[in-house]
């Protein structure tokens, strides 16, 4: 005869075993779900491209862009940061890296641009250029690092792991930076930069063209992707109006330039930046023509005087603007110089 106590033990044992099996099944399912979510996470991440530790902010940024939460001007600003990043190692620039980074940091602060990720990129680029002896001016290197460090402190941004290493290198060599910083700046070089900005940092002439620029602004703001709906309205800016220096490269005054739309410009410049980083911060000559096209597109947008306060995120008309115009004119001069540097040094022609 069976012992009732044994039946209770068997029942309890079965219940325990069933519970353990269920827990194992749940654990297995959870692991599978984690793997699936990770795969989806990686897939989503690859849509935008990451240049630092994988962060949810990158996915959000991509989704915001695709869902059109960012304005066309935000995409143009991100495109500017992409192009500035990939051209830091170019030689014979009339405006030093120090002047460029100082201008970009000020511009991002004034326009409330979310640039933390890009500051991480800039810091890593300068560290790499210094380590590979591409950026040979130590004073310029340390000052650029110092400006970016100040940006992180002022914006209360948390650097990623790679950026933290670069900042640690800077902190460990603080004495060297202070000694280099005591050396007087080259006054003649400063005057030369100021003259170049004054000569080249200019908006399009708005005389008798207000209606034309108003139409162009409407096209920019209404077109997010693909090509412009009405090319006849925007295809009115000549190379001569972009810069008088292009005629020496075989560009005729009558030739018109059609810029990339903000989303196409962002996608193109973003791909260029990914290639640049994947190539260990070395430029690939095959991409120079694309860099010129993107830079010309940026120059087109930044030279439009009507944009004005639209560069500022969530602009409040009561807010006082200081430094925006100076930043814009310096950015225009930087872009003009970049085109000349690439064309002259690398013998690239625009077709």
C-alpha positions as CSV (number, residue, x, y, z in Angstrom):
1,X,0.0,0.0,0.0
2,X,1.3,3.4,-0.9
3,X,2.3,5.8,1.8
4,X,0.3,9.1,1.6
5,X,3.4,10.9,2.7
6,X,5.3,9.6,-0.3
7,X,2.5,11.0,-2.6
8,X,2.8,14.4,-1.0
9,X,6.5,14.3,-1.5
10,X,6.1,13.2,-5.1
11,X,3.5,15.9,-5.8
12,X,5.8,18.6,-4.2
13,X,8.7,17.2,-6.2
14,X,6.7,17.5,-9.5
15,X,5.6,21.0,-8.6
16,X,9.2,22.0,-7.9
17,X,10.5,20.3,-11.1
18,X,7.7,22.0,-13.1
19,X,8.6,25.4,-11.6
20,X,12.3,24.9,-12.3
21,X,11.4,23.9,-15.9
22,X,9.3,27.0,-16.3
23,X,12.1,29.1,-14.8
24,X,14.6,27.6,-17.3
25,X,12.2,28.2,-20.2
26,X,11.6,31.8,-19.1
27,X,15.3,32.3,-18.7
28,X,15.9,30.9,-22.2
29,X,13.2,33.0,-23.7
30,X,14.6,36.1,-21.9
31,X,18.0,35.4,-23.3
32,X,16.6,34.9,-26.8
33,X,14.7,38.2,-26.4
34,X,17.8,40.0,-25.2
35,X,19.7,38.7,-28.3
36,X,16.9,39.7,-30.6
37,X,16.7,43.1,-29.0
38,X,20.5,43.5,-29.2
39,X,20.3,42.5,-32.9
40,X,17.6,45.1,-33.4
41,X,19.6,47.6,-31.4
42,X,22.7,47.1,-33.5
43,X,20.6,47.2,-36.7
44,X,19.0,50.5,-35.6
45,X,22.3,51.8,-34.6
46,X,23.8,51.1,-38.0
47,X,21.2,53.3,-39.6
48,X,22.8,56.3,-38.1
49,X,26.4,55.1,-37.4
50,X,28.1,55.5,-34.1
51,X,31.6,56.9,-33.5
52,X,31.8,56.2,-29.8
53,X,30.4,53.7,-27.3
54,X,26.9,52.5,-28.4
55,X,24.4,54.9,-27.0
56,X,20.6,55.1,-27.2
57,X,21.0,58.8,-28.0
58,X,22.4,57.8,-31.5
59,X,19.2,55.8,-32.2
60,X,17.0,58.6,-31.0
61,X,18.9,61.1,-33.1
62,X,18.4,58.9,-36.2
63,X,14.7,58.4,-35.5
64,X,14.2,62.1,-34.9
65,X,15.8,62.8,-38.3
66,X,13.8,60.2,-40.1
67,X,10.6,61.4,-38.4
68,X,11.4,65.0,-39.3
69,X,11.7,66.3,-35.8
70,X,14.8,68.1,-36.8
71,X,14.6,71.2,-39.0
72,X,16.5,71.5,-42.3
73,X,18.8,74.0,-40.5
74,X,19.6,71.4,-37.9
75,X,20.6,68.9,-40.6
76,X,22.8,71.6,-42.2
77,X,24.5,72.3,-38.9
78,X,25.2,68.6,-38.4
79,X,26.6,68.4,-41.9
80,X,28.9,71.3,-41.1
81,X,30.2,69.5,-38.1
82,X,30.8,66.4,-40.3
83,X,32.8,68.3,-42.9
84,X,34.8,70.3,-40.3
85,X,35.7,67.0,-38.6
86,X,37.1,65.3,-41.7
87,X,39.2,68.3,-42.8
88,X,41.3,68.9,-39.7
89,X,44.3,67.2,-41.1
90,X,44.4,69.2,-44.3
91,X,47.5,71.4,-44.7
92,X,47.9,75.0,-45.9
93,X,44.7,76.2,-44.3
94,X,44.5,80.0,-44.0
95,X,42.5,79.6,-40.8
96,X,44.1,77.4,-38.1
97,X,42.5,74.5,-36.4
98,X,42.4,76.6,-33.2
99,X,40.4,79.3,-34.9
100,X,38.1,76.8,-36.5
101,X,37.4,74.8,-33.3
102,X,36.9,78.0,-31.3
103,X,34.4,79.3,-33.9
104,X,32.5,75.9,-34.1
105,X,32.3,75.7,-30.3
106,X,30.9,79.2,-30.0
107,X,28.5,78.6,-32.9
108,X,27.2,75.4,-31.2
109,X,26.7,77.3,-27.9
110,X,24.9,80.3,-29.5
111,X,22.7,78.1,-31.7
112,X,22.0,75.5,-29.0
113,X,23.2,72.7,-31.2
114,X,23.4,69.3,-29.6
115,X,27.1,68.7,-30.3
116,X,28.4,66.5,-27.5
117,X,28.9,63.5,-29.8
118,X,30.8,65.7,-32.3
119,X,33.0,67.1,-29.5
120,X,34.0,63.5,-28.7
121,X,34.8,63.0,-32.3
122,X,36.9,66.2,-32.6
123,X,38.9,65.3,-29.4
124,X,39.7,61.9,-30.8
125,X,40.6,63.3,-34.2
126,X,43.1,65.8,-32.7
127,X,44.6,63.1,-30.5
128,X,45.1,60.8,-33.5
129,X,46.5,63.6,-35.7
130,X,48.9,64.5,-32.9
131,X,49.9,60.8,-32.3
132,X,50.5,60.3,-36.1
133,X,52.5,63.5,-36.4
134,X,50.0,64.9,-38.9
135,X,49.3,67.9,-36.6
136,X,52.8,69.0,-35.9
137,X,52.1,72.3,-34.1
138,X,52.0,71.3,-30.4
139,X,50.6,74.7,-29.3
140,X,47.7,74.4,-31.7
141,X,47.1,70.8,-30.6
142,X,47.0,71.7,-26.9
143,X,44.9,74.8,-27.4
144,X,42.3,72.9,-29.4
145,X,42.2,70.2,-26.7
146,X,41.8,72.9,-24.1
147,X,38.9,74.6,-26.0
148,X,37.0,71.3,-26.3
149,X,37.6,70.5,-22.7
150,X,36.1,73.9,-21.8
151,X,33.1,73.0,-24.0
152,X,32.5,69.8,-22.0
153,X,32.8,71.7,-18.7
154,X,30.5,74.6,-19.8
155,X,27.8,72.3,-21.3
156,X,28.1,69.8,-18.4
157,X,28.5,67.0,-20.9
158,X,29.8,63.6,-19.8
159,X,32.7,62.5,-22.1
160,X,32.7,58.9,-23.3
161,X,35.5,56.4,-22.5
162,X,37.7,57.3,-25.5
163,X,37.3,61.0,-24.9
164,X,38.1,60.5,-21.2
165,X,41.4,59.0,-22.3
166,X,42.2,61.9,-24.5
167,X,41.4,64.4,-21.7
168,X,43.5,62.4,-19.3
169,X,46.4,62.7,-21.7
170,X,45.8,66.5,-21.8
171,X,45.7,66.7,-18.0
172,X,48.8,64.7,-17.6
173,X,50.6,67.1,-19.9
174,X,49.1,70.2,-18.4
175,X,52.6,71.6,-17.5
176,X,53.7,71.3,-21.1
177,X,50.5,73.1,-22.3
178,X,51.1,75.9,-19.8
179,X,54.7,76.4,-20.9
180,X,53.7,76.4,-24.6
181,X,50.9,78.8,-23.8
182,X,53.3,81.4,-22.4
183,X,54.8,81.8,-25.8
184,X,53.4,85.0,-27.5
185,X,51.0,84.3,-30.4
186,X,52.1,85.3,-33.9
187,X,50.5,88.7,-34.3
188,X,51.1,88.8,-38.1
189,X,49.4,85.4,-38.4
190,X,46.4,86.8,-36.4
191,X,46.2,89.8,-38.7
192,X,46.4,87.5,-41.8
193,X,43.5,85.4,-40.5
194,X,41.4,88.5,-39.7
195,X,42.0,89.9,-43.2
196,X,41.1,86.6,-44.8
197,X,37.8,86.5,-42.8
198,X,37.1,90.1,-43.7
199,X,37.7,89.5,-47.4
200,X,35.9,86.1,-47.7
201,X,33.4,86.0,-44.9
202,X,30.4,87.6,-46.7
203,X,26.8,86.8,-47.2
204,X,25.1,86.9,-50.6
205,X,24.4,90.4,-51.8
206,X,20.7,90.9,-50.8
207,X,20.2,94.0,-52.8
208,X,17.2,93.6,-55.1
209,X,17.2,89.9,-54.3
210,X,15.0,89.6,-51.2
211,X,12.2,88.0,-53.1
212,X,14.6,85.4,-54.6
213,X,16.0,84.5,-51.2
214,X,12.5,84.3,-49.7
215,X,11.6,81.7,-52.4
216,X,14.8,79.8,-51.8
217,X,14.1,79.7,-48.0
218,X,10.6,78.3,-48.6
219,X,12.0,75.6,-50.9
220,X,14.6,74.7,-48.2
221,X,12.0,74.5,-45.5
222,X,9.5,72.6,-47.5
223,X,11.8,70.1,-49.0
224,X,13.2,67.5,-46.7
225,X,14.4,64.8,-49.0
226,X,14.9,63.9,-52.7
227,X,15.5,66.8,-55.1
228,X,14.2,70.3,-54.9
229,X,10.7,70.6,-56.3
230,X,11.3,73.7,-58.3
231,X,14.9,73.8,-59.5
232,X,14.3,77.0,-61.5
233,X,13.8,79.0,-58.2
234,X,16.9,77.7,-56.4
235,X,19.2,77.2,-59.4
236,X,20.0,80.9,-59.6
237,X,23.2,81.2,-57.6
238,X,26.4,81.2,-59.8
239,X,29.8,80.1,-58.7
240,X,30.9,83.7,-58.9
241,X,28.4,84.5,-56.3
242,X,29.7,81.7,-54.1
243,X,33.3,82.8,-54.4
244,X,35.3,84.8,-57.0
245,X,38.2,82.4,-56.7
246,X,36.5,79.4,-58.5
247,X,37.0,80.9,-62.0
248,X,40.7,80.0,-61.9
249,X,39.7,76.3,-61.6
250,X,37.8,76.4,-64.9
251,X,34.4,77.4,-63.5
252,X,32.5,79.8,-65.7
253,X,30.4,82.6,-64.2
254,X,27.3,81.5,-66.1
255,X,27.5,78.0,-64.6
256,X,24.9,77.5,-61.9
257,X,25.3,75.4,-58.8
258,X,22.5,73.3,-57.4
259,X,23.1,72.5,-53.7
260,X,22.2,69.2,-52.1
261,X,19.0,69.2,-50.0
262,X,19.6,69.3,-46.2
263,X,18.8,65.6,-45.8
264,X,21.0,64.5,-48.7
265,X,23.8,66.7,-47.5
266,X,23.5,65.2,-44.1
267,X,23.6,61.6,-45.4
268,X,26.5,62.3,-47.7
269,X,28.7,64.1,-45.1
270,X,27.8,61.5,-42.5
271,X,29.0,58.7,-44.8
272,X,32.2,60.7,-45.4
273,X,32.8,61.0,-41.7
274,X,32.2,57.3,-41.2
275,X,34.7,56.4,-43.9
276,X,37.2,58.9,-42.4
277,X,37.0,57.3,-39.0
278,X,37.0,53.7,-40.3
279,X,40.2,54.7,-42.2
280,X,41.9,55.7,-39.0
281,X,41.4,59.5,-39.5
282,X,43.1,59.5,-42.9
283,X,41.4,61.1,-45.9
284,X,40.8,59.0,-49.1
285,X,41.5,61.0,-52.2
286,X,38.6,59.3,-54.1
287,X,36.3,61.2,-51.8
288,X,37.7,64.7,-52.3
289,X,35.3,65.7,-55.0
290,X,32.4,64.7,-52.8
291,X,33.8,66.7,-50.0
292,X,34.0,69.7,-52.3
293,X,30.4,69.3,-53.4
294,X,29.2,69.0,-49.8
295,X,31.4,72.1,-48.8
296,X,29.9,74.1,-51.7
297,X,26.4,73.1,-50.5
298,X,27.2,74.3,-47.0
299,X,28.7,77.5,-48.3
300,X,25.5,78.1,-50.2
301,X,23.3,77.7,-47.1
302,X,25.5,79.8,-44.8
303,X,25.8,82.6,-47.2
304,X,22.0,83.2,-47.3
305,X,21.5,86.3,-45.1
306,X,17.8,85.5,-44.6
307,X,18.4,82.5,-42.4
308,X,19.6,84.6,-39.5
309,X,18.1,83.5,-36.2
310,X,16.8,80.3,-37.8
311,X,20.2,78.8,-37.0
312,X,19.2,78.9,-33.3
313,X,17.2,76.0,-31.9
314,X,13.9,77.2,-30.3
315,X,14.8,80.8,-30.9
316,X,12.9,83.3,-28.7
317,X,12.7,86.7,-30.2
318,X,13.2,88.2,-26.7
319,X,16.5,86.6,-26.4
320,X,19.6,88.7,-27.1
321,X,22.0,87.4,-29.7
322,X,25.7,88.0,-29.4
323,X,28.3,86.7,-31.7
324,X,26.1,84.9,-34.2
325,X,26.9,87.1,-37.2
326,X,30.7,86.9,-36.4
327,X,30.5,83.1,-36.2
328,X,28.6,82.9,-39.4
329,X,31.0,85.1,-41.3
330,X,34.0,83.1,-40.0
331,X,32.3,79.8,-40.9
332,X,31.8,81.1,-44.5
333,X,35.5,82.0,-44.7
334,X,36.5,78.6,-43.3
335,X,34.4,76.9,-46.0
336,X,35.8,79.1,-48.8
337,X,39.3,78.2,-47.6
338,X,38.6,74.5,-47.5
339,X,37.5,74.5,-51.1
340,X,40.6,76.3,-52.2
341,X,42.8,74.0,-50.1
342,X,41.4,70.8,-51.6
343,X,41.4,72.1,-55.2
344,X,44.9,73.6,-55.0
345,X,46.7,71.0,-53.0
346,X,45.0,67.9,-54.4
347,X,44.4,69.2,-57.9
348,X,40.7,68.4,-57.9
349,X,38.3,70.0,-60.4
350,X,34.6,70.5,-60.0
351,X,32.7,69.1,-62.9
